């Protein structure tokens, strides 16, 4: 890395699974960037350069190493995390390709959990978006080492120098001089469109040319005329490296005019990158037709193996016992206690469930029994786990292939077959020493999708299909809403929703119909009123006789339904008082004007009449229900809607549009507060019926930089005009 003398690449051989026997020979690197920035193309180029795939960028079965899912090919977009292991200079590099689209941020979270360092991929033609900048800040908060790769340099208006300045401004808020390029691109002859392709790189430290124009990297001496061009950039890079050096005397020596040895600079650069204190910018461009090495691929692989930390240098998540008691901190030691985590769960039509596992401590072997501890995501359809389970075959993922492995050491990533109970986020540990890893942050699924089975055959398979779907993806939440009697799948966005429906149909053979999502409306009386229920029938034999008179009055919100007996003189016999209460409560649960549950009222039994023979429990239940319906017929009934307490986190520049948008949704902004540098938290109360699509609308409004959280606050009266429309729809069956 950093112009270290490159003697022999020792790339991995195609068809052989890279292996590692010690954490020092593993690097776990996640690729981060917006959709279309070129992450998948870069992964395939790196695999080609490392000799892991053939010249067409494919493995033996003809598929690509990353986007091998048919759904991804149809959508022309990554929708799931994929791992591509390659070998470079004796180091196993697990390249973790993540989707760039915001709907699949759960896959990105899993990738960040599995990785020890990150490559931020930015397009020279698109720049840096707000969502990528937010992930950068998140990585900075935990000290994750990061580097930047600029792609699409072949685009007509691509400008590497301008892009590096933009990256320094976007990612170097604390220290722009910690975000600097290690190489400058060299351009070939202008083509027929007047655009000059990138043909090579000029190393700022070595002052050597790395020519890729022949399809293979060749090191050449520079033209003396090229050196003045890089002098300013080279001096700035050296000063940036020295500023991060742990050798405090180095800056004084440099300022005194001493020529600092290149090896010293490279060593200090690698240490600064591993600490997360310096973030080099590199360039990448596609390999010419028929060549093995795309521009910048060797430099990136050198950076990963030489500058990024080993798993042993990365701080590990905290662990407890399954009961929550503290446990000693983990060490990334193959001989230590076994602690691993399921970072992704997938289903294969032939193999069954496959779990992608990051081993944090110990060594995982096939056919051993491990303890599975869950995280308690029952609210998302994920039950707690506290069971023993036998590990199936271990394999290394590579496209659609699974290449067998004999073991996986601490720090490595491995696929485990047939873990039938373990789900994404679960901890695998030794049976005699069960442990639970600290959970990673998961985004809240806030876009509701109400579904029903398409046919009777689908209904039989629906529950199992949905259960398997949420087992694979903890960013989904399955809800059986008792108030609306709907089955609701909560997703992160429209693309996330569409993928879920397609997976249900193609992977689990379940067809569902999407129906309109309902919110749990309620009713209450808007004024005091009375009602009389008379249930008298005589048709031969034993008759029915019950009369009761009630008074209904509204109560404060949250009170529920209160029943009071004030009948005097035995007008209603004591044994039938509970019958009247049962009848009015049953009618309240069924609703009155709109079929929504009645709440926040006091129902007082004032009077009534009974018959010594024909009165009964059933008759007084019916009379109570009739009395409540008569009371409602002559009174104002208010429709109550749920109101959510909403917090919206956005960059300062979007606060005005967000507050205006919330007001347009009948929301009340209750306050704002600063939430870190350049970001504001907006607090508001908004009717839930107005924010069904807010997960999608906020993303559009804030250009992907905003997030929000909602919790139920209370029910309150719906405006009469809107309530009238709801009642009309209800009468029409809508």
Residue pairs with C-beta under 8 A, 6 or more apart in sequence:
1 182
1 266
1 269
1 270
1 273
1 299
1 302
1 303
1 305
1 306
1 307
2 182
2 205
2 265
2 266
2 269
2 270
2 280
2 302
2 303
2 306
2 307
3 182
3 203
3 204
3 205
3 206
3 208
3 262
3 266
4 266
4 302
4 306
6 219
6 298
6 302
8 89
9 50
9 88
9 89
9 298
9 301
10 87
10 88
10 89
10 90
11 49
11 50
11 51
11 52
11 86
11 87
11 88
12 18
12 50
12 51
12 52
12 86
12 87
12 88
13 51
14 51
14 52
14 53
14 54
14 59
14 60
15 59
15 60
16 403
17 85
17 395
17 396
17 398
17 403
17 404
17 405
18 52
18 85
18 86
18 87
18 92
18 93
18 396
19 92
19 396
19 405
20 26
20 92
20 409
20 411
20 412
21 334
21 409
22 334
22 409
23 310
23 311
23 312
23 332
23 333
23 334
23 409
23 410
23 411
23 412
24 310
24 312
25 90
25 91
25 92
25 310
26 91
26 92
26 94
26 310
26 311
26 409
26 411
26 412
27 91
27 92
27 93
27 94
27 116
27 117
27 304
27 305
27 308
27 310
28 94
28 96
28 114
28 115
28 116
28 117
28 311
28 358
28 411
28 413
29 93
29 94
29 95
29 96
29 115
29 116
29 117
29 118
29 119
29 304
29 308
30 96
30 98
30 108
30 111
30 112
30 114
30 115
30 117
30 118
30 119
31 39
31 42
31 43
31 95
31 96
31 97
31 98
31 111
31 118
31 119
31 121
32 39
32 98
32 100
32 108
32 111
32 112
32 118
32 119
32 120
32 121
32 132
32 135
32 136
32 139
33 39
33 100
33 120
33 121
33 122
33 123
33 132
34 100
34 123
34 126
34 129
34 131
34 132
34 704
35 77
35 78
35 99
35 100
35 101
36 100
36 123
36 126
37 100
37 121
37 122
37 123
37 126
37 132
37 151
37 152
38 121
38 123
38 151
38 152
38 284
39 78
39 97
39 98
39 100
39 121
40 64
40 66
40 67
40 78
40 97
41 151
41 286
42 119
42 121
42 149
42 151
42 284
42 300
43 65
43 66
43 84
43 95
43 97
44 53
44 57
44 64
44 65
44 66
45 57
45 284
45 286
45 287
45 294
45 297
46 84
46 86
46 93
46 95
46 297
46 300
46 301
47 53
47 57
47 65
47 84
47 86
47 95
48 54
48 55
48 57
48 287
48 292
48 293
48 294
48 297
49 287
49 292
49 293
49 294
49 297
49 298
49 301
50 86
50 87
50 88
50 93
50 301
51 87
51 292
52 65
52 84
52 85
52 86
52 87
52 398
53 59
53 65
55 290
55 291
55 292
57 64
57 65
58 64
58 65
58 399
59 65
59 398
59 399
59 400
59 401
60 401
61 399
61 400
61 401
63 399
63 400
64 399
65 82
65 84
65 398
65 399
66 78
66 82
66 84
66 97
66 399
67 73
67 78
67 82
68 82
68 399
68 400
69 79
69 80
71 79
71 499
71 502
71 503
71 506
72 78
72 79
72 80
77 99
77 101
77 495
78 97
78 98
78 99
78 100
78 101
78 104
79 99
79 101
79 104
79 107
79 495
79 499
80 99
80 104
80 107
80 344
80 346
81 96
81 97
81 98
81 99
81 107
81 108
81 110
81 111
81 343
81 344
81 356
82 96
82 97
82 397
83 94
83 95
83 96
83 97
83 114
83 356
83 397
83 413
84 94
84 95
84 97
84 397
84 398
85 92
85 93
85 94
85 95
85 396
85 397
85 398
85 413
86 92
86 93
86 95
86 301
87 93
88 301
88 302
88 304
88 305
89 301
89 305
91 304
91 305
92 412
93 301
93 304
93 305
94 114
94 412
94 413
96 111
96 114
96 115
96 413
97 111
98 104
98 107
98 108
98 110
98 111
99 107
99 108
101 495
102 131
102 492
102 493
102 699
102 704
103 491
103 492
103 493
103 494
103 495
103 496
103 499
104 492
104 495
104 496
105 443
105 475
105 492
106 442
106 443
106 473
106 474
106 475
106 492
107 344
108 135
109 440
109 441
109 442
109 443
109 475
110 343
110 344
110 424
110 440
111 343
112 118
112 135
112 138
112 139
112 144
112 440
113 341
113 343
113 358
113 440
114 343
114 356
114 358
114 413
115 144
116 144
116 145
116 308
116 309
116 310
116 311
116 313
116 314
116 411
117 144
117 145
117 146
117 147
117 304
117 308
117 309
118 139
118 144
118 145
118 146
118 147
119 146
119 147
119 148
119 149
119 300
119 304
120 132
120 135
120 136
120 146
120 147
120 148
120 149
120 171
121 148
121 149
121 151
122 128
122 132
122 148
122 149
122 150
122 151
122 163
122 167
123 150
123 151
123 152
123 155
124 150
124 151
124 152
124 153
124 155
124 158
124 159
124 160
124 163
125 152
125 155
125 157
125 158
126 152
127 163
127 166
128 166
128 167
128 170
128 171
129 703
129 704
129 705
130 651
130 702
130 703
130 704
130 705
131 704
131 705
133 170
133 171
133 705
134 705
136 146
136 170
136 171
139 146
140 146
140 276
143 275
143 276
143 315
144 276
145 273
145 274
145 275
145 276
145 307
145 308
145 309
146 171
146 276
146 279
147 273
147 279
147 280
147 281
147 282
147 303
147 307
147 308
148 167
148 171
148 179
148 279
148 280
148 281
148 282
149 281
149 282
149 283
149 284
149 296
149 300
150 160
150 163
150 164
150 167
150 281
150 282
150 283
150 284
151 284
151 285
152 158
153 160
153 185
153 198
153 283
153 284
153 285
153 295
154 195
154 197
154 198
154 285
154 286
156 193
156 195
160 181
160 184
160 185
160 283
161 184
164 179
164 180
164 181
164 281
167 179
167 281
168 176
168 177
168 179
168 180
169 176
171 179
171 279
172 178
172 179
172 279
173 677
177 236
177 239
177 240
177 243
178 240
178 243
178 244
178 277
178 278
178 279
179 279
179 281
180 233
180 236
180 237
180 240
180 278
180 280
180 281
181 204
181 233
181 237
181 280
181 281
181 282
181 283
182 203
182 204
182 205
182 237
182 280
182 281
182 282
182 299
182 303
183 201
183 202
183 203
183 204
183 210
183 282
183 283
183 296
183 299
184 201
184 202
184 204
184 229
184 230
184 233
185 198
185 200
185 201
185 202
185 283
185 285
185 295
186 198
186 199
186 200
186 201
186 202
186 209
186 211
186 226
187 196
187 197
187 198
187 199
188 196
188 197
188 198
188 199
188 213
189 196
190 196
191 197
197 285
198 283
198 285
198 295
199 211
199 212
199 213
199 295
200 209
200 210
200 211
200 212
200 213
200 295
201 209
201 210
201 212
201 283
201 295
201 296
201 299
202 208
202 209
202 210
202 222
202 226
202 230
203 209
203 210
204 230
204 233
204 234
204 237
205 234
205 237
205 238
205 262
205 265
205 266
206 262
207 222
207 227
207 230
207 234
208 219
208 220
208 221
208 222
209 219
209 220
209 221
209 222
209 226
210 217
210 218
210 219
210 220
210 298
210 299
211 217
211 218
211 219
211 220
212 218
212 285
212 287
212 288
212 291
212 293
212 294
212 295
212 296
213 288
214 291
215 287
215 288
215 290
215 291
215 292
215 293
216 291
216 292
216 293
217 293
217 298
238 254
238 260
238 265
239 254
240 278
241 265
241 268
241 269
241 272
241 278
242 250
242 251
242 254
242 260
242 265
242 268
243 251
244 268
244 272
244 275
244 277
244 278
245 251
245 268
245 272
246 268
246 271
247 268
250 260
250 264
250 268
253 260
254 260
269 278
269 280
269 307
270 306
270 307
272 278
273 279
273 280
273 303
273 307
273 308
274 307
274 308
274 309
274 313
280 303
280 307
282 296
282 299
282 300
282 303
283 295
283 296
284 294
284 295
284 296
284 297
284 300
285 294
285 295
285 296
286 294
286 295
287 293
287 294
287 295
287 297
310 332
310 411
311 332
311 360
311 410
311 411
311 412
312 331
312 332
312 333
312 410
312 411
314 332
316 329
316 330
316 331
316 332
316 360
316 361
317 330
317 341
317 360
317 437
317 438
317 440
318 329
318 437
318 438
319 327
319 329
319 330
319 339
319 427
319 435
319 436
319 437
319 438
320 326
320 327
320 435
320 436
320 438
321 327
321 434
321 435
321 436
322 373
322 386
322 434
322 435
322 436
324 436
327 435
330 336
330 337
330 339
330 360
330 361
331 361
332 360
332 361
332 410
332 411
333 361
333 362
333 410
334 362
334 363
334 409
334 410
335 362
335 363
336 361
336 362
336 410
337 361
337 362
337 429
337 430
337 433
337 435
338 359
338 361
338 362
338 363
338 364
338 370
338 428
338 429
338 430
338 433
339 359
339 360
339 361
339 362
339 427
339 428
339 429
339 435
339 437
340 357
340 358
340 359
340 360
340 361
340 362
340 364
340 370
340 427
340 428
340 429
341 357
341 358
341 360
341 425
341 426
341 427
341 428
341 437
342 355
342 356
342 357
342 419
342 422
342 423
342 424
342 425
342 426
342 427
342 428
343 356
343 357
343 358
343 413
343 424
344 355
344 356
344 424
344 472
345 353
345 354
345 355
345 356
345 422
345 423
345 424
345 471
345 472
345 473
346 353
346 354
346 355
346 356
346 472
347 353
347 354
347 468
347 472
347 507
348 354
349 507
351 402
351 417
351 418
352 417
352 418
353 417
353 418
353 419
353 420
354 402
354 415
354 416
354 417
355 415
355 416
355 417
355 419
355 422
356 397
356 413
356 414
356 415
357 364
357 408
357 413
357 414
357 415
357 416
357 428
358 412
358 413
359 408
359 409
359 410
359 411
359 412
359 413
359 414
360 410
360 411
360 437
361 410
362 410
362 430
363 407
363 408
363 409
363 410
364 370
364 391
364 394
364 407
364 408
364 414
364 416
364 428
365 391
365 394
365 406
365 407
366 391
366 392
366 393
366 394
366 406
366 407
367 390
367 391
367 392
368 390
368 391
369 388
369 389
369 390
369 391
369 431
370 388
370 389
370 390
370 391
370 428
370 429
370 430
370 431
371 386
371 387
371 388
371 389
371 428
371 429
371 430
371 431
371 434
372 385
372 386
372 387
372 388
372 389
372 419
372 421
372 422
372 426
372 427
372 428
373 385
373 386
373 426
373 427
373 429
373 434
373 435
373 436
374 382
374 383
374 384
374 385
374 386
374 423
374 425
374 426
375 382
375 384
375 425
375 426
375 436
375 439
376 384
377 425
377 474
378 384
379 477
380 445
380 470
380 474
380 476
380 477
380 478
381 466
381 467
381 470
381 471
381 476
381 477
381 478
382 423
382 425
382 470
382 471
382 474
385 421
385 422
385 423
385 426
386 434
387 421
388 431
389 419
389 420
389 421
389 422
391 416
391 419
391 428
392 416
392 417
392 418
392 419
393 402
393 404
393 416
393 417
393 418
394 404
394 405
394 406
394 407
394 408
394 414
394 415
394 416
394 417
395 402
395 403
395 404
395 405
395 414
395 415
395 417
396 402
396 403
396 404
396 405
396 414
396 415
397 415
402 415
402 417
405 414
408 414
419 428
422 428
423 471
423 472
423 474
424 471
424 472
424 473
424 474
425 439
425 440
425 442
425 474
427 435
427 436
427 437
429 435
429 436
442 474
442 475
443 475
443 492
443 707
444 709
444 710
445 475
445 476
445 477
445 490
445 491
445 492
445 496
446 490
446 492
446 694
446 695
446 708
446 710
447 490
447 491
447 492
447 493
447 494
447 496
447 497
447 692
447 693
447 695
447 696
448 488
448 489
448 490
448 491
448 517
448 692
449 488
449 489
449 490
449 491
449 497
449 500
449 501
449 514
449 517
450 486
450 487
450 488
450 489
450 514
450 515
450 516
450 517
450 518
451 462
451 487
451 488
451 489
451 512
451 513
451 514
451 515
452 487
452 512
452 513
452 515
453 459
453 462
453 510
453 511
453 512
453 513
454 511
454 512
454 513
455 511
458 510
458 511
458 512
461 508
461 509
461 510
462 487
462 510
462 512
464 508
465 504
465 508
465 509
465 510
466 478
466 487
466 489
466 504
466 510
467 478
468 508
469 476
469 489
469 500
469 503
469 504
469 508
470 476
470 477
470 478
470 489
473 500
475 491
475 492
475 496
476 489
476 490
476 491
476 496
476 500
477 489
477 490
478 487
478 488
478 489
478 490
479 487
479 488
479 489
479 490
480 487
480 488
481 487
481 488
481 518
481 520
483 520
483 597
484 518
484 519
484 520
486 515
486 517
486 518
488 517
489 497
489 500
491 497
491 500
492 695
493 695
493 696
493 699
494 696
501 512
501 514
504 510
504 511
504 512
505 511
505 512
517 692
519 641
519 642
519 688
519 689
519 692
520 596
520 642
521 594
521 596
521 639
521 640
521 641
521 642
521 718
521 726
522 596
522 597
522 598
522 599
522 639
522 640
522 715
523 591
523 592
523 593
523 594
523 596
523 597
523 598
523 599
523 637
523 638
523 639
523 640
524 554
524 598
524 599
524 600
524 601
524 637
524 638
524 640
524 717
525 552
525 553
525 554
525 598
525 601
525 631
525 632
525 635
525 636
525 637
525 638
526 554
526 635
526 636
526 637
526 638
526 717
527 554
527 635
527 636
528 551
528 552
528 553
528 554
529 551
529 552
529 553
529 631
529 632
529 634
529 635
530 549
530 550
530 551
530 552
530 606
530 631
531 549
531 550
531 552
531 626
531 627
531 628
531 629
531 630
531 631
531 632
531 633
531 634
532 547
532 548
532 549
532 550
532 627
532 630
533 546
533 547
533 548
533 549
533 550
533 583
533 622
533 623
533 624
533 625
533 626
533 627
533 628
533 629
533 630
534 546
534 547
534 623
534 626
535 544
535 545
535 546
535 547
535 619
535 620
535 622
535 623
535 626
536 543
536 544
536 545
536 546
536 547
537 543
537 544
537 545
538 544
538 614
542 613
542 614
543 611
543 613
543 614
544 614
544 616
544 618
544 619
544 622
545 609
545 610
545 611
545 614
545 615
545 619
546 576
546 608
546 609
546 610
546 615
546 616
546 619
546 620
546 622
546 623
547 608
547 609
547 610
547 623
548 567
548 572
548 580
548 605
548 607
548 608
548 620
548 623
548 624
548 627
549 605
549 606
549 607
549 608
549 627
550 580
550 584
550 603
550 604
550 605
550 606
550 624
550 627
550 628
550 631
551 603
551 604
551 606
552 601
552 602
552 603
552 604
552 628
552 631
552 635
553 601
553 602
553 604
554 600
554 601
555 562
555 600
555 601
555 602
556 600
557 600
557 714
557 715
557 716
558 600
558 714
559 599
559 600
559 601
559 602
560 599
560 600
561 584
561 585
561 588
561 598
561 599
561 600
561 601
561 603
562 601
562 602
562 603
563 581
563 584
563 585
563 602
563 603
563 604
563 605
564 602
564 603
564 604
564 605
565 577
565 581
565 604
565 605
566 604
566 605
566 606
567 577
567 605
567 606
567 607
567 608
568 607
571 607
571 608
571 609
571 610
572 580
572 605
572 607
572 608
572 609
572 610
572 620
573 610
573 615
575 617
576 610
576 615
576 617
576 620
577 605
579 617
579 618
579 619
579 620
579 621
579 624
580 605
580 608
580 620
580 621
580 623
580 624
581 605
581 624
582 621
582 624
583 620
583 621
583 622
583 623
583 624
583 625
583 628
584 603
584 624
584 625
584 627
584 628
586 621
586 625
587 598
587 624
587 625
587 628
587 629
588 597
588 598
588 599
588 601
588 603
588 628
589 597
589 598
590 597
591 597
591 598
592 598
592 628
592 629
592 632
592 637
593 632
593 637
593 639
593 727
594 637
594 639
594 726
594 727
594 730
595 730
596 639
596 640
598 628
599 640
599 715
600 640
603 628
608 620
608 623
610 620
638 717
638 718
638 723
639 717
639 718
639 723
639 726
639 727
640 715
640 716
640 717
640 718
641 687
641 688
641 689
641 715
641 716
641 717
641 718
642 687
642 688
642 689
642 712
642 713
642 714
642 715
643 685
643 686
643 687
643 688
643 712
643 713
643 714
643 715
643 716
644 685
644 686
644 687
644 688
644 691
644 710
644 711
644 712
644 713
645 683
645 684
645 685
645 710
645 711
645 712
645 713
646 662
646 667
646 683
646 684
646 685
646 686
646 691
646 694
646 708
646 709
646 710
647 681
647 682
647 683
647 684
647 708
647 709
647 710
648 658
648 662
648 681
648 682
648 684
648 698
648 706
648 707
648 708
649 675
649 679
649 680
649 681
649 682
649 706
649 707
649 708
650 658
650 679
650 680
650 682
650 702
650 705
650 706
650 707
651 678
651 679
651 680
651 702
651 705
651 706
652 678
652 679
652 680
654 701
654 702
654 703
654 705
654 706
655 672
655 680
655 682
657 701
657 702
658 682
658 698
658 701
658 702
658 706
659 669
659 672
659 682
659 684
661 697
661 701
662 669
662 682
662 684
662 686
663 669
665 686
665 687
665 690
665 691
665 694
666 686
666 687
666 690
666 719
667 684
667 685
667 686
667 687
667 690
668 684
668 685
668 686
669 682
669 683
669 684
670 683
670 684
670 685
671 682
671 683
672 680
672 681
672 682
672 683
673 680
673 681
673 683
674 680
674 681
675 681
685 713
687 718
688 710
688 712
691 710
694 708
695 708
698 706
698 707
698 708
699 706
717 723
718 726
